[in-house]
Amino acid sequence: MGFGAFKLPTGEYRFTGEHLSVGANQRVYIDPSIWCIHGGYETFGKYIVTKSNVTAHLAQIHPFTFGWIADLHVSSGLPDSVVWTDAAKEQIDRLALCNPSFTMFGGDVVSGSGGYTGDNFGLDSPIEESWFEIVWNYSKDKLSNNLWVKGNHDIDPNCNYFYDWFERLWYLELG
């Protein structure tokens, strides 16, 4: 487990703050050109593989470029959805041309049911964990230092998908 990093079900890590600490033999999606990394690691473009316990913090860089992408609304029919292929991939590709130092996904990555009924407006299936993975797998090697903020369409309290983001971010059980 790491500090300042979120472990995906695939075993990969994404950072969640400006400081992080991760154990050996982990794939961490940080761009080593703008992180001060202490410990043994090997560089693979937009990520590193740790060879020992590693700590890192964002370097003070100038100029700092910030990429923002939001409201992709990935929906039913994936992974070959024409809507997603034409719109979301094009937006990610265009932003990648700018080579931002830091990229924020500003919510509504998927197009969940606003009514949280679990039926996704009568489409074939409710929001699924794999929808996030499709976006992550497409963008992780194109955009550097990705931070994801969840939107209302990314959270459906009637589904147990999304790496339990609803419970972890907005739910506190007392007693």
Buried (B, 14 or more C-beta within 10 A) or exposed (E): EBEBBBBBEEEBBBBBEEBBBBEEEBBBBBBBEBBEBEBEBEEEEBBBBBEEBBBBBBEEEEEEEEBEBBBBBBBBEBEEBEBBEEBBBEBBEEBBEEEBBBBBBBBBBBBBBEEBEBEBEEEEEBBBBBBBBBBBEBBBEBBBBBBBEBBEBBBBEEBEBBBEBBBEEEEEEEE
